[in-house]
Amino acid sequence: MKTTITFAAIALVASSLRSADVPATLPDPDAKPGDSTKPVKVYILAGQSNMVGMGNLSEAKNVYTGVYLSSDPAVPTGPFQIYKVGNFKVSSLKVYQPDGKPTDEPIAEGQFEVPKRGIYQLHPGNATCMMQLDGKDVVLCKAVGKPLHRNVTLEPGKRYSFKLSGFKGTPPRFWLEKTDLLGNGDLEAVAKREGKFPWLVDKEGNWTVRKDVYFQEARLAKDGKGSPLSATSNGRSIGPELGFGHVLGTFHDEQVLLIKTAQGNRSLGFDFRPPSSGRTDPNNKFESAEYKLMVEGVRKTLDNIDKVVPGYNGEGYEVAGFVWFQGHKDSFAEQAIAEYEKHLVNLINDVRKEFKEPKLPAVVATVGFGGHNMQDKFQRIHKAQMAVGDAKQHPEYAGTVASVDTRDFWREVDESPTNQDYHYNRNAETYMLIGDAIGRAMVGLLDGKAEPLPLTPRPRRTAGQQTAELSEEEKAAAQKALRPIILDGIATSYIASPRYKKSLLQEANGERPQRFNQFLRGSMFGLLNCYCAAGIDDYEWHVFGPDLNKAEWDYFSFDPPEELDKTKGNRYRKVTYPAGMTNWTNPKFNPVKAGWKQGLQPFGQMDGKLAPVSASCTSPFCRCGEKPKTLWEKEVLLIRGTLDIPPLKEDHRYRIVLGGAAHVNSGEGYAIYINGKLLAESNRGVAVRQGGQPRGAHIYVDFQNEFKGGKVTIAVSSFLRYNHPRIKPFPPRGHLTLQLEEQKLPTQLILGQENIAE
């Protein structure tokens, strides 16, 4: 080792003279190994999960279901969500009106530009309207009146001339839909599609490989694992090592070895706690364990450097630099935040002492979560990390320690593969920029020259800045402006979606599904949400027929001979009915003769009393927050009533809502009968949260003949519930109401059924 270090020190003088300046745009790798006559340059990369590397290599998906641009200035800019349908992004187009002369035929013309490159489909906002773009037809009306849309590729920064014709009166507001919703922020998108970091991709479109830089993962892989540096060296994700390695490979003539010893969810104040910080609990084997494992991984790699670095010829090595990228876990403890700077100083000093390099160059990459809108706890850690690289605050580190502010490298969710802020939304560009920046900072500490990578300025908001709340008038205007996009864009796409079109057609036709679902919100619920978002409530569910709250229901309650342990749920089961009641669902059954009583809904009890099951429930379909009017005395409840119900209408759907059992662990299974025939049954209650969905049954087409107008007998059975998963013993409780409802089918769905069927 002594010979190696001496040789490294001698070689350092010569190599520094021959190290190359680093340009802003790095040159393509030359596929040659480093100079094997000189000691290997070794860099230690340590930290937690973001140093492990969370930048997606490929397969990013767009976070938005749709992206829309509108010529209507009232359209709000930003993302919005339609419940059960998806996330969307809208914004107003930049539209420029020309100084044109009026014509006899109504024509609207002007120019617009788009913010992002992509494939777009233009919609003139009127079924009879035609549209031209730069003199070419992009929207035509077919003979049947259906517009024909052509996809066009548009570039940002370019103005496109448009012309609208075929309308009367005020020109309609046109809008655009971006149809190529490609995923953003993975390395495939950043480097191969957008052309950033061109040194990562060769002429054939493959990832380049640096034979002069070797990457060794020395912490997570047993006995270490490595390869010549490429985009795939870290597996299916990248960390800062890729950008860092390309910069240092450009700078050095020598072979470069990157040793990464990082582990996720580790703190500096505890897991990586350096020796100079002392111990808070000497008996805790995990305190300082990560620091020891870091040193162990580096030493094991260096002890086997001849087996690690390809072509190693005994030329020795030099520990040339240390990089630290961490800070998330310390944010959860006040003491860890307050002491972060002290521990970071001790870490740098202890690593230098460990590897006998008193002036070892060290670069600290700060936390950057949220960019310049960072939370206060991270700002405090950021301040501590920046302090160690400030020569005024730490003059002992002048020229040997640098801090890199990573906040400008933050990318928002819609620019990224996913919503995971603590992993920088898994954005590969972020990890590349951080790696590149810490590499250039390291070159500076080595007395080299590295031009900064040019960056587009990122938007900044003042701390605490909030979006102004819209007035009611502005909200109404925004909703009206969004309506064409929602109805003709989002709703139309939802109806045509392969995921929903079959079920929408089945629901519209009243077909019984192959598998019964006790919850009543099917695919139609998503379409209903589209109309609600557009301010249209024509297709809401409404009460149909007589007021069932005023109906005198016949009822009977009994404890069945088929007993079941009262600590068990899912009590719905076949039971023996009392004598003379086997045909209790039949319209001809005589409840008076059988000894039944009459009462009003809700039926229920809580510990034998007329009390709500859930005093906090305000749901209009559940109603278990209401005090029952009729006591449900024993385990099984049977209710029935013969009611005058109007005939069912065409182009409508119908359902029976069973209230009082929609919450988790609040109700049991049930059976619903129409004129003595079983319409639907559920053998269990609600075991997991369902987002406040009503239970019951739709009136399917095979039962619609029972509702031709006139007398209809509705009968329902259910069971009390005695158990609770967390509270024991728990008193018996039950609650039951019925409501008959109708929904008008959306005209858009009725007219589109032919296309859906196709």
VOGU-3710 file (C-alpha; in Angstrom, 3 decimals, decimal comma):
1> mkttitfaai> 0,000/0,000/0,000  2,855/2,382/0,770  4,318/1,862/-2,695  0,908/2,385/-4,251  0,291/5,676/-2,482  3,782/6,996/-3,300  3,346/6,038/-6,944  -0,072/7,704/-6,973  1,335/10,899/-5,520  4,134/11,040/-8,122
11> alvasslrsa> 1,762/10,260/-10,926  -0,661/12,941/-9,793  1,652/15,760/-10,895  1,998/14,395/-14,417  -1,633/13,418/-14,792  -2,941/16,796/-13,678  -0,991/18,439/-16,468  -2,619/16,179/-19,047  -6,190/16,190/-17,705  -8,592/17,699/-20,227
21> dvpatlpdpd> -10,773/20,730/-19,717  -14,440/19,789/-19,566  -16,628/21,550/-22,151  -20,308/22,334/-21,600  -21,321/19,619/-24,064  -19,293/16,516/-23,360  -17,615/14,671/-26,225  -18,766/11,206/-27,196  -16,883/8,436/-25,384  -14,093/7,013/-27,551
31> akpgdstkpv> -14,609/3,420/-26,338  -11,003/3,288/-25,128  -9,892/2,343/-21,599  -8,056/4,839/-19,437  -4,271/5,119/-19,347  -3,147/1,977/-17,518  0,323/3,357/-16,816  -1,115/5,691/-14,185  -2,878/5,032/-10,888  -6,639/4,518/-11,047
41> kvyilagqsn> -8,622/7,552/-9,929  -11,079/6,371/-7,259  -14,222/8,277/-6,250  -16,477/7,314/-3,346  -20,185/8,032/-3,800  -22,276/7,729/-0,633  -25,738/8,620/0,658  -29,256/7,238/0,867  -31,838/6,177/-1,754  -31,305/9,079/-4,137
51> mvgmgnlsea> -27,634/8,173/-4,350  -28,696/4,554/-4,856  -30,481/5,965/-7,892  -34,189/6,408/-8,544  -34,203/7,960/-12,017  -36,277/5,767/-14,332  -34,432/4,350/-17,303  -37,536/3,729/-19,417  -41,276/2,949/-19,502  -42,467/6,285/-18,120
61> knvytgvyls> -46,177/6,899/-18,532  -47,819/10,281/-18,881  -49,431/11,336/-15,616  -52,354/12,855/-17,528  -55,150/10,972/-19,250  -55,522/13,909/-21,625  -53,831/17,222/-22,486  -55,959/19,977/-23,993  -55,374/23,519/-25,256  -58,200/25,985/-25,857
71> sdpavptgpf> -58,583/29,272/-27,689  -61,009/30,372/-24,976  -59,120/32,617/-22,511  -61,575/31,644/-19,761  -60,126/28,130/-19,684  -58,085/27,787/-16,472  -54,481/26,733/-16,825  -53,416/23,670/-14,901  -54,300/20,103/-14,030  -57,770/18,987/-12,990
81> qiykvgnfkv> -59,332/15,656/-12,173  -62,678/14,099/-12,969  -63,428/11,543/-10,286  -63,248/7,955/-11,533  -62,272/9,162/-15,021  -58,752/10,539/-14,802  -56,359/13,472/-14,531  -56,219/16,075/-17,273  -54,263/19,178/-18,064  -55,673/22,200/-19,862
91> sslkvyqpdg> -54,414/25,632/-20,744  -55,271/28,548/-23,000  -53,597/28,841/-26,386  -51,717/31,929/-27,418  -54,009/33,208/-30,172  -53,177/36,212/-32,359  -55,946/37,982/-34,273  -54,988/39,452/-37,678  -55,915/42,838/-39,087  -58,238/41,219/-41,594
101> kptdepiaeg> -61,078/42,727/-43,599  -64,682/41,561/-43,120  -66,086/39,141/-45,709  -69,583/38,166/-46,802  -69,098/34,604/-45,555  -68,448/34,277/-41,805  -64,812/33,351/-41,400  -62,647/33,432/-38,298  -58,920/33,467/-38,759  -55,766/34,190/-36,833
111> qfevpkrgiy> -52,616/32,539/-35,552  -51,713/30,425/-32,566  -48,716/28,649/-31,099  -48,418/25,590/-28,877  -46,171/25,275/-25,798  -44,910/21,755/-26,564  -44,042/19,717/-29,600  -46,464/16,935/-30,319  -49,182/15,419/-32,448  -52,428/17,334/-32,089
121> qlhpgnatcm> -56,024/16,984/-33,222  -57,943/20,209/-33,754  -61,608/20,639/-32,834  -63,458/23,715/-34,150  -66,104/23,589/-31,427  -69,003/23,211/-33,887  -70,139/20,057/-35,691  -70,779/21,973/-38,944  -67,558/23,935/-38,815  -64,518/23,338/-41,007
131> mqldgkdvvl> -60,969/24,334/-40,192  -57,773/24,975/-42,091  -54,253/25,138/-40,750  -51,671/26,969/-42,863  -54,027/26,623/-45,823  -54,579/22,869/-45,448  -57,834/21,238/-44,351  -57,525/19,688/-40,884  -61,227/19,388/-39,979  -63,821/18,402/-42,583
141> ckavgkplhr> -67,526/17,651/-42,245  -68,624/14,329/-43,706  -71,995/13,903/-45,385  -73,504/12,421/-42,220  -72,445/15,464/-40,297  -69,644/13,848/-38,330  -66,439/15,881/-38,484  -63,278/14,265/-39,788  -60,173/15,270/-37,836  -56,633/14,966/-39,127
151> nvtlepgkry> -53,656/14,657/-36,819  -51,025/17,357/-37,242  -47,541/17,690/-35,791  -46,948/21,092/-34,223  -43,749/22,661/-32,950  -43,380/25,183/-30,120  -42,181/28,711/-30,947  -43,881/28,685/-34,352  -47,080/30,511/-35,230  -49,676/28,583/-37,219
161> sfklsgfkgt> -52,365/30,320/-39,277  -55,899/29,001/-38,831  -59,195/29,650/-40,594  -62,664/28,608/-39,389  -65,717/28,506/-41,666  -69,150/26,925/-41,803  -70,598/28,596/-38,713  -73,221/31,240/-38,079  -72,961/34,175/-35,736  -70,152/34,298/-33,215
171> pprfwlektd> -67,133/32,148/-34,173  -66,839/29,035/-31,984  -63,892/28,589/-29,664  -61,642/25,899/-31,079  -59,498/23,577/-28,986  -56,678/21,084/-29,448  -56,092/17,648/-28,001  -52,538/16,358/-27,719  -52,778/12,758/-28,902  -49,206/11,562/-28,331
181> llgngdleav> -49,279/11,381/-24,549  -45,803/10,018/-24,177  -44,269/9,462/-20,780  -41,875/12,134/-19,589  -38,715/12,234/-17,566  -37,236/8,760/-17,991  -33,804/8,518/-19,610  -35,234/7,130/-22,848  -37,414/10,229/-23,218  -34,806/12,718/-22,034
191> akregkfpwl> -31,834/11,482/-24,048  -33,234/9,605/-27,038  -36,454/11,513/-27,718  -35,540/15,023/-26,576  -31,853/14,833/-27,506  -30,457/15,965/-24,161  -27,081/14,628/-22,968  -26,116/13,445/-26,491  -22,964/11,732/-25,182  -25,213/9,046/-23,659
201> vdkegnwtvr> -26,418/7,784/-27,069  -24,367/6,504/-30,006  -25,127/6,913/-33,722  -27,164/3,704/-33,777  -29,359/4,921/-30,922  -27,828/2,621/-28,320  -26,511/3,641/-24,916  -22,825/4,517/-24,998  -20,349/2,659/-22,787  -17,355/4,306/-21,125
211> kdvyfqearl> -14,488/1,847/-20,922  -12,380/4,447/-19,127  -14,846/4,600/-16,191  -15,797/1,548/-14,160  -18,812/1,609/-11,857  -18,847/-0,668/-8,797  -21,882/-1,024/-6,540  -20,318/-2,022/-3,211  -23,225/-1,885/-0,745  -26,406/-3,542/-1,990
221> akdgkgspls> -24,950/-6,361/-4,105  -23,320/-9,226/-2,264  -19,548/-9,053/-2,816  -20,117/-6,066/-5,097  -21,241/-5,772/-8,674  -19,911/-3,624/-11,477  -19,535/-2,828/-15,156  -18,028/-0,242/-17,481  -20,161/2,880/-17,012  -23,314/3,061/-19,108
231> atsngrsigp> -26,956/3,985/-18,652  -27,706/0,409/-17,598  -24,899/0,010/-15,051  -27,251/0,701/-12,147  -29,998/-1,586/-13,428  -33,388/-0,174/-14,412  -32,753/3,210/-12,815  -29,930/5,720/-12,719  -28,345/7,753/-9,960  -25,904/10,666/-10,010
241> elgfghvlgt> -23,074/8,271/-10,903  -23,940/8,396/-14,623  -23,573/12,167/-15,044  -20,659/12,293/-12,595  -18,776/9,470/-14,317  -19,060/11,025/-17,774  -17,630/14,314/-16,518  -14,718/12,709/-14,657  -14,075/10,327/-17,538  -13,756/13,341/-19,818
251> fhdeqvllik> -11,450/15,095/-17,355  -9,031/12,261/-16,561  -6,671/10,378/-18,832  -6,426/7,695/-16,144  -8,831/4,879/-15,565  -11,636/6,037/-13,236  -13,294/3,822/-10,632  -16,595/4,889/-9,055  -17,412/3,064/-5,825  -21,001/3,577/-4,722
261> taqgnrslgf> -21,900/2,667/-1,141  -25,439/3,910/-0,595  -28,538/2,528/1,108  -32,098/3,842/1,167  -33,843/5,334/4,192  -30,659/6,135/6,104  -29,918/9,227/8,178  -26,644/11,044/8,715  -27,342/11,650/12,404  -27,911/7,953/13,164
271> dfrppssgrt> -27,209/5,361/10,439  -24,232/7,156/8,862  -23,235/8,813/12,131  -19,469/9,374/11,779  -17,048/8,330/14,562  -16,193/11,925/15,467  -19,834/12,569/16,361  -19,700/9,976/19,132  -22,447/7,526/20,006  -25,821/8,216/21,576
281> dpnnkfesae> -26,446/4,520/22,280  -23,333/2,301/22,213  -25,532/-0,781/22,553  -27,528/-0,043/19,411  -25,888/-2,039/16,631  -27,576/0,050/13,921  -26,184/3,399/15,032  -23,174/4,232/12,816  -23,564/0,879/11,051  -23,968/2,486/7,632
291> yklmvegvrk> -20,732/4,447/8,034  -18,883/1,224/8,808  -20,501/-0,558/5,864  -19,514/2,321/3,582  -15,859/2,015/4,617  -16,042/-1,772/4,405  -17,463/-1,646/0,859  -14,752/0,747/-0,312  -11,914/-1,247/1,269  -13,189/-4,552/-0,046
301> tldnidkvvp> -13,346/-3,076/-3,556  -9,849/-1,607/-3,316  -8,405/-4,812/-1,880  -9,717/-6,606/-4,965  -9,094/-3,847/-7,492  -7,229/-6,225/-9,786  -10,415/-8,302/-10,077  -12,722/-5,271/-10,290  -11,158/-2,929/-12,855  -10,765/-4,520/-16,301
311> gyngegyeva> -7,167/-4,477/-17,566  -5,730/-3,475/-14,182  -1,950/-3,951/-14,317  -0,878/-3,168/-10,780  -0,562/0,555/-11,497  -2,000/1,409/-8,077  -4,811/3,787/-7,240  -5,555/7,139/-5,670  -8,664/7,929/-3,625  -9,339/11,145/-5,512
321> gfvwfqghkd> -12,669/12,379/-4,179  -15,728/11,859/-1,989  -19,347/12,689/-2,928  -22,284/12,911/-0,498  -25,971/13,025/-1,559  -28,445/12,561/1,268  -30,729/14,448/3,648  -34,280/13,125/3,470  -34,460/10,941/6,565  -32,849/13,502/8,885
331> sfaeqaiaey> -35,772/15,842/8,166  -38,080/13,816/10,414  -36,310/14,694/13,683  -35,696/18,183/15,046  -32,378/17,220/16,641  -31,143/15,618/13,426  -31,920/18,811/11,509  -30,263/21,016/14,121  -27,088/18,888/14,179  -26,862/18,114/10,477
341> ekhlvnlind> -24,037/20,535/9,704  -21,956/19,241/12,624  -22,346/15,628/11,498  -21,572/16,516/7,870  -18,329/18,211/8,893  -17,408/15,164/10,973  -18,262/12,856/8,075  -15,922/14,667/5,674  -13,137/14,765/8,257  -13,542/11,095/9,201
351> vrkefkepkl> -13,567/9,893/5,585  -10,353/11,869/4,975  -8,779/10,346/8,071  -9,972/6,837/7,156  -8,306/6,941/3,737  -5,325/9,048/4,829  -6,156/11,930/2,482  -6,277/15,086/4,680  -7,272/17,325/1,759  -9,485/14,809/-0,049
361> pavvatvgfg> -11,809/16,789/-2,354  -15,421/16,440/-1,223  -18,597/17,514/-3,006  -21,971/17,713/-1,269  -25,152/17,614/-3,354  -27,922/19,325/-1,429  -31,501/18,187/-1,051  -33,710/19,695/-3,740  -37,212/18,367/-3,036  -39,767/20,783/-4,466
371> ghnmqdkfqr> -37,107/22,979/-6,044  -37,375/26,576/-4,908  -40,709/25,797/-3,239  -39,030/23,488/-0,741  -40,568/22,737/2,654  -39,048/24,475/5,659  -37,527/21,326/7,156  -35,644/20,634/3,924  -34,600/24,272/3,632  -32,849/23,931/6,986
381> ihkaqmavgd> -30,963/20,835/5,838  -30,209/22,560/2,533  -28,745/25,515/4,455  -26,493/23,181/6,469  -25,314/21,398/3,319  -24,548/24,673/1,544  -22,652/25,932/4,600  -19,851/23,344/4,388  -18,985/24,524/0,887  -18,933/28,173/1,915
391> akqhpeyagt> -15,334/29,304/2,565  -16,583/32,116/4,805  -18,388/29,710/7,106  -15,801/26,928/6,860  -12,469/28,471/5,836  -10,726/25,185/6,632  -12,501/23,677/3,590  -11,646/26,443/1,140  -10,714/24,903/-2,192  -11,323/21,324/-1,030
401> vasvdtrdfw> -15,088/21,136/-0,343  -17,871/22,283/-2,662  -21,646/22,306/-2,220  -23,938/21,959/-5,238  -27,405/23,488/-4,988  -29,728/20,994/-6,687  -32,970/22,982/-6,496  -32,802/24,072/-10,146  -32,759/20,406/-11,144  -36,181/19,677/-9,658
411> revdesptnq> -38,804/18,620/-12,228  -42,539/18,709/-11,591  -44,872/15,720/-11,692  -46,109/16,321/-15,235  -42,493/16,356/-16,443  -41,723/13,099/-14,665  -42,460/9,373/-14,691  -44,408/9,427/-11,414  -45,500/11,365/-8,355  -42,787/10,539/-5,816
421> dyhynrnaet> -41,383/13,783/-4,501  -38,858/12,230/-2,089  -37,305/10,480/-5,112  -37,458/13,599/-7,308  -40,503/12,107/-9,069  -38,058/9,491/-10,416  -37,004/11,993/-13,072  -33,855/10,830/-14,885  -33,046/14,347/-16,073  -32,848/15,456/-12,433
431> ymligdaigr> -30,382/12,698/-11,590  -28,323/13,415/-14,690  -28,149/17,135/-13,917  -27,167/16,482/-10,304  -24,484/14,012/-11,355  -23,172/16,342/-14,035  -23,068/19,299/-11,622  -21,252/17,452/-8,842  -18,819/16,125/-11,456  -18,016/19,620/-12,689
441> amvglldgka> -17,697/20,830/-9,092  -15,219/18,010/-8,427  -13,196/19,024/-11,483  -13,014/22,519/-10,038  -11,633/21,194/-6,746  -8,990/19,300/-8,748  -7,831/22,603/-10,247  -9,430/21,735/-13,562  -11,739/23,797/-15,747  -15,299/22,721/-16,413
451> eplpltprpr> -17,779/24,868/-18,281  -21,228/24,731/-16,746  -23,952/22,866/-18,580  -26,354/25,528/-19,935  -29,800/25,294/-18,330  -33,157/26,823/-19,137  -34,247/29,011/-16,193  -36,824/27,352/-13,981  -39,914/29,207/-12,721  -39,767/30,349/-9,112
461> rtagqqtael> -42,563/31,278/-6,752  -42,330/33,469/-3,706  -42,438/31,437/-0,505  -46,008/31,025/0,641  -47,461/32,189/-2,672  -50,877/30,676/-3,375  -53,164/30,636/-6,369  -55,935/33,186/-5,952  -59,372/31,712/-5,323  -61,708/32,166/-8,289
471> seeekaaaqk> -64,935/34,104/-7,820  -68,246/32,360/-8,496  -68,507/34,238/-11,800  -64,996/33,132/-12,797  -65,754/29,542/-11,824  -68,907/29,560/-13,941  -67,015/31,047/-16,902  -64,234/28,472/-16,536  -66,744/25,623/-16,373  -68,531/26,891/-19,475
481> alrpiildgi> -65,220/27,244/-21,320  -64,211/23,709/-20,350  -67,543/22,192/-21,387  -66,640/21,482/-25,061  -63,385/19,834/-23,990  -65,133/17,740/-21,341  -68,090/16,658/-23,482  -66,518/16,311/-26,931  -63,065/15,334/-25,721  -62,947/13,638/-22,332
491> atsyiaspry> -66,442/12,106/-22,279  -66,177/10,941/-25,892  -62,817/9,313/-25,181  -64,237/7,692/-22,055  -67,163/6,234/-23,997  -64,832/4,882/-26,700  -62,252/3,525/-24,246  -61,668/-0,240/-24,639  -61,716/-0,448/-20,862  -65,238/0,966/-20,477
501> kksllqeang> -67,154/0,807/-23,774  -68,434/-2,758/-23,310  -69,612/-2,196/-19,746  -71,170/1,164/-20,685  -73,182/-0,526/-23,424  -74,280/-3,288/-21,040  -75,349/-0,786/-18,415  -77,212/1,372/-20,945  -79,091/-1,696/-22,191  -79,871/-2,900/-18,678
511> erpqrfnqfl> -78,039/-6,191/-19,179  -77,358/-8,262/-16,086  -73,596/-8,571/-15,532  -71,993/-11,995/-15,317  -70,817/-11,155/-11,835  -73,132/-9,308/-9,473  -71,667/-6,347/-7,582  -73,485/-5,128/-4,487  -72,155/-1,605/-5,153  -74,055/0,416/-7,716
521> rgsmfgllnc> -71,409/2,669/-9,246  -70,390/1,076/-12,521  -68,784/2,582/-15,601  -71,743/4,935/-16,090  -70,723/6,711/-12,898  -67,550/7,961/-14,580  -69,542/9,353/-17,495  -71,916/11,032/-15,045  -68,918/12,704/-13,403  -67,913/14,145/-16,779
531> ycaagiddye> -71,302/15,826/-17,130  -71,185/17,100/-13,553  -67,735/18,608/-14,213  -69,234/20,384/-17,229  -72,051/21,781/-15,094  -74,743/19,468/-16,499  -76,939/17,666/-13,964  -79,540/16,206/-16,366  -78,310/12,675/-15,775  -78,260/12,540/-11,993
541> whvfgpdlnk> -80,156/9,797/-10,170  -83,579/10,916/-8,877  -86,244/9,350/-6,686  -88,809/7,484/-8,794  -92,323/6,398/-7,974  -94,033/6,625/-4,566  -92,293/7,977/-1,481  -91,110/4,789/0,209  -90,570/6,694/3,458  -94,341/7,108/3,773
551> aewdyfsfdp> -95,164/3,522/2,842  -96,484/1,230/5,582  -94,163/-1,772/5,268  -95,099/-5,238/6,506  -92,242/-6,656/8,560  -91,237/-9,594/10,710  -88,107/-10,206/12,802  -86,875/-13,531/14,227  -83,839/-15,457/15,440  -83,241/-18,419/13,111
561> peeldktkgn> -82,522/-21,948/14,373  -79,302/-21,933/12,285  -77,156/-20,171/14,894  -73,858/-18,486/14,043  -71,121/-17,329/16,405  -71,908/-13,679/17,113  -68,211/-12,767/16,922  -68,366/-13,600/13,204  -69,367/-11,245/10,409  -70,947/-12,038/7,040
571> ryrkvtypag> -74,070/-13,404/8,719  -76,185/-13,610/5,561  -77,080/-17,285/5,107  -79,916/-19,647/4,312  -82,210/-19,910/7,299  -85,417/-21,719/8,189  -88,344/-19,333/8,120  -91,077/-19,540/10,762  -94,031/-21,756/9,953  -96,230/-20,453/7,162
581> mtnwtnpkfn> -93,631/-17,964/5,883  -91,724/-19,902/3,231  -93,479/-17,936/0,465  -93,160/-14,569/2,216  -91,856/-12,849/-0,940  -94,881/-13,862/-3,047  -97,426/-11,121/-3,859  -100,236/-13,445/-2,659  -98,651/-13,967/0,786  -100,887/-12,674/3,580
591> pvkagwkqgl> -98,672/-10,928/6,154  -101,573/-10,100/8,487  -102,583/-13,741/8,742  -98,921/-14,694/9,386  -98,715/-12,289/12,321  -96,548/-9,622/10,728  -96,479/-6,002/11,917  -96,459/-2,755/9,991  -93,972/0,090/10,286  -92,202/2,948/8,563
601> qpfgqmdgkl> -88,591/2,940/7,423  -85,844/3,274/8,530  -85,835/-0,084/10,308  -83,019/-0,441/12,804  -81,542/-0,632/16,236  -78,371/0,080/18,177  -77,975/-2,117/21,246  -81,694/-2,846/21,238  -82,712/0,808/21,062  -84,088/3,093/18,353
611> apvsasctsp> -80,761/4,863/17,787  -78,623/5,629/14,718  -75,892/3,186/13,746  -73,552/6,074/12,923  -74,380/9,475/14,361  -71,853/11,101/11,986  -73,316/9,695/8,754  -74,947/12,353/6,549  -75,069/10,350/3,318  -78,470/10,752/1,616
621> fcrcgekpkt> -78,424/7,188/0,295  -77,098/5,472/3,435  -79,067/7,372/6,089  -77,705/5,281/8,977  -77,208/8,562/10,841  -80,991/8,849/11,120  -82,905/7,534/14,091  -84,913/4,454/13,018  -88,712/4,692/13,073  -89,305/0,968/13,464
631> lwekevllir> -87,365/-1,327/15,798  -85,480/-4,202/14,186  -85,770/-6,548/17,137  -84,108/-9,867/16,273  -81,362/-11,085/13,939  -83,293/-11,610/10,699  -85,462/-8,856/9,284  -88,035/-9,476/6,545  -89,879/-6,515/5,019  -92,288/-6,332/2,114
641> gtldipplke> -94,690/-3,911/0,508  -97,006/-3,815/-2,497  -96,819/-0,420/-4,143  -98,272/1,422/-7,124  -95,251/2,087/-9,359  -95,434/3,951/-12,691  -94,222/2,186/-15,832  -90,509/2,439/-16,579  -89,461/4,919/-19,266  -87,349/4,317/-22,320
651> dhryrivlgg> -83,783/5,618/-22,306  -83,691/5,476/-18,498  -82,047/3,222/-15,931  -83,543/2,124/-12,624  -82,188/0,852/-9,341  -83,195/-0,027/-5,795  -80,866/1,554/-3,239  -80,483/-0,321/0,030  -79,577/2,200/2,721  -78,117/1,814/6,174
661> aahvnsgegy> -75,281/-0,536/5,308  -72,790/1,356/3,152  -70,000/1,831/5,724  -67,240/-0,606/6,632  -68,481/-3,136/9,216  -71,852/-1,385/9,513  -74,206/-3,703/7,659  -74,750/-7,245/6,489  -75,722/-9,114/3,356  -79,189/-8,868/1,835
671> aiyingklla> -81,624/-10,265/-0,726  -84,059/-8,225/-2,848  -87,150/-9,801/-4,437  -89,561/-8,384/-7,019  -92,995/-10,072/-7,200  -91,541/-13,150/-5,535  -88,516/-13,413/-7,852  -84,954/-12,923/-6,596  -83,525/-9,770/-8,169  -80,163/-9,772/-6,394
681> esnrgvavrq> -78,451/-10,888/-3,210  -75,166/-10,224/-1,436  -73,779/-12,726/1,067  -71,599/-10,191/2,872  -71,430/-6,670/4,185  -68,844/-3,972/3,518  -65,406/-5,193/4,565  -63,234/-2,455/3,028  -63,819/1,218/2,291  -65,632/1,755/-1,003
691> ggqprgahiy> -65,570/5,535/-1,281  -69,148/6,035/-0,148  -70,843/3,872/-2,762  -74,537/2,952/-2,436  -75,538/-0,713/-2,241  -78,553/-2,450/-3,722  -79,450/-3,684/-7,201  -80,174/-2,366/-10,668  -83,461/-3,345/-12,267  -82,086/-5,348/-15,172
701> vdfqnefkgg> -83,827/-5,896/-18,482  -84,901/-9,397/-17,407  -86,980/-7,793/-14,606  -88,353/-4,765/-16,418  -91,555/-6,610/-17,379  -92,400/-6,626/-13,679  -92,666/-2,821/-13,835  -95,322/-2,151/-16,483  -97,273/0,168/-14,234  -99,447/-0,858/-11,323
711> kvtiavssfl> -98,924/-3,067/-8,281  -95,395/-4,321/-7,619  -94,360/-6,294/-4,531  -90,867/-5,490/-3,225  -89,431/-7,710/-0,478  -86,069/-7,548/1,287  -84,270/-9,636/3,912  -81,179/-8,755/5,933  -79,375/-9,574/9,185  -78,272/-7,713/12,283
721> rynhprikpf> -74,546/-7,405/12,887  -73,001/-8,219/16,272  -69,247/-8,040/15,784  -66,660/-5,304/15,324  -63,030/-6,002/14,279  -61,547/-3,712/16,938  -64,167/-3,258/19,667  -65,260/-6,271/21,713  -67,884/-6,971/22,847  -69,903/-4,876/20,450
731> pprghltlql> -73,677/-4,403/20,720  -75,995/-5,570/17,944  -76,894/-3,002/15,335  -78,700/-2,741/12,033  -80,257/-0,139/9,769  -82,266/-0,552/6,567  -84,045/1,728/4,095  -85,181/1,336/0,494  -85,309/3,872/-2,311  -86,354/3,442/-5,941
741> eeqklptqli> -84,405/5,704/-8,339  -84,203/6,506/-12,041  -81,475/7,979/-14,252  -81,887/9,450/-17,703  -79,326/7,991/-20,087  -76,929/10,563/-21,550  -77,910/11,497/-25,103  -74,275/11,273/-26,092  -74,234/7,632/-25,024  -77,508/6,748/-26,721
751> lgqeniae> -76,399/8,290/-30,022  -73,010/6,653/-29,757  -74,164/3,112/-29,016  -73,662/2,025/-32,620  -70,052/3,163/-32,493  -69,554/1,613/-29,070  -70,825/-1,737/-30,294  -68,323/-1,627/-33,128
//
